[in-house]
Amino acid sequence: MPNSNQSPDAGTPANRTPQSEANGSAASGAASDNGSQTFSGTVTKQGDKYVLKDDSGKTYDIDHQDEVKKFDGKRVRVQGTLDPATNKIMVK
């Protein structure tokens, strides 16, 4: 029988929003089997939208803006798929 005290896996629907990051890892381009990548950086407001700014200063648009705004100014790790045409992370 599974232990009900375990936290959900990062791929479960319960963890679809960015997670506050405890360590200082830089943005990663490592893709998983389903094509998603992990991006690390700080959520900042740029104009009328929130973006993820990595350690190199590169910014990425993020979908799910209503969910992302609560992480404004916080360092996060986001798992998603990058759309190269729009430079937008589609959060998983």
Phi, psi and omega per residue, in radians:
M1 nan 2.346 -3.124
P2 -1.158 2.590 3.101
N3 -1.370 2.085 -3.086
S4 -1.345 -0.090 3.131
N5 -1.557 -0.066 -3.141
Q6 -1.353 2.509 3.099
S7 -1.346 2.705 -3.129
P8 -1.143 2.615 3.086
D9 -1.173 2.661 -3.094
A10 -1.049 -0.362 -3.114
G11 -1.570 -0.022 -3.118
T12 -1.411 2.735 3.138
P13 -1.016 -0.426 -3.137
A14 -1.139 -0.339 -3.086
N15 -2.033 0.793 -3.091
R16 -1.429 -0.361 -3.111
T17 -1.600 2.804 3.120
P18 -1.018 2.551 3.128
Q19 -1.838 2.426 3.024
S20 -1.050 2.438 -3.033
E21 -1.774 2.243 -3.128
A22 -1.486 -0.559 -3.135
N23 -1.815 3.069 -3.054
G24 -1.849 0.685 -3.109
S25 -1.209 2.600 -3.110
A26 -1.479 3.016 3.127
A27 -1.033 2.463 -3.083
S28 -2.117 2.510 3.085
G29 -1.860 0.210 -3.116
A30 -1.188 2.153 -3.127
A31 -1.690 2.495 3.065
S32 -1.574 -3.104 -3.120
D33 -1.054 -0.542 -3.105
N34 -1.586 0.180 3.082
G35 1.530 -0.054 3.135
S36 -1.424 2.752 3.139
Q37 -2.227 2.867 3.049
T38 -1.916 2.251 -3.140
F39 -2.078 2.352 3.116
S40 -2.122 2.479 3.120
G41 2.973 -2.846 -3.104
T42 -1.969 2.339 3.082
V43 -1.393 2.186 3.117
T44 -2.340 2.739 3.087
K45 -1.591 2.254 3.132
Q46 -2.240 1.829 -3.052
G47 1.221 -2.137 -3.130
D48 -1.828 0.263 -3.132
K49 -2.377 2.819 3.092
Y50 -1.708 2.427 -3.136
V51 -2.278 2.863 3.030
L52 -1.812 2.165 3.127
K53 -1.923 2.070 -3.120
D54 -1.473 3.138 -3.065
D55 -1.127 -0.422 3.129
S56 -1.466 -0.120 -3.137
G57 1.687 -0.072 3.115
K58 -1.269 2.444 3.141
T59 -1.974 2.583 3.122
Y60 -2.233 2.374 2.973
D61 -1.215 2.665 3.138
I62 -2.278 2.369 3.029
D63 -1.372 -3.121 -3.097
H64 1.014 0.849 -3.074
Q65 -0.958 -0.657 -3.137
D66 -1.111 -0.625 3.127
E67 -1.365 -0.571 -3.074
V68 -1.286 -0.528 -3.025
K69 -1.047 -0.465 3.136
K70 -1.249 -0.177 3.107
F71 -1.773 0.210 -3.123
D72 -0.937 2.185 3.112
G73 1.455 0.010 -3.102
K74 -1.840 2.592 3.052
R75 -1.422 2.268 -3.071
V76 -2.368 2.912 2.972
R77 -2.125 2.205 -3.079
V78 -2.059 2.296 3.040
Q79 -1.849 2.219 -3.132
G80 -3.050 -2.976 3.141
T81 -1.987 2.278 3.137
L82 -1.536 2.197 3.025
D83 -1.562 1.870 -3.067
P84 -1.132 -0.441 3.140
A85 -1.207 -0.609 -3.088
T86 -1.966 -0.115 -3.080
N87 1.013 0.651 -3.119
K88 -1.948 2.362 3.055
I89 -1.552 2.146 3.063
M90 -1.640 1.823 -3.016
V91 -1.167 2.373 3.101
K92 -1.567 nan nan
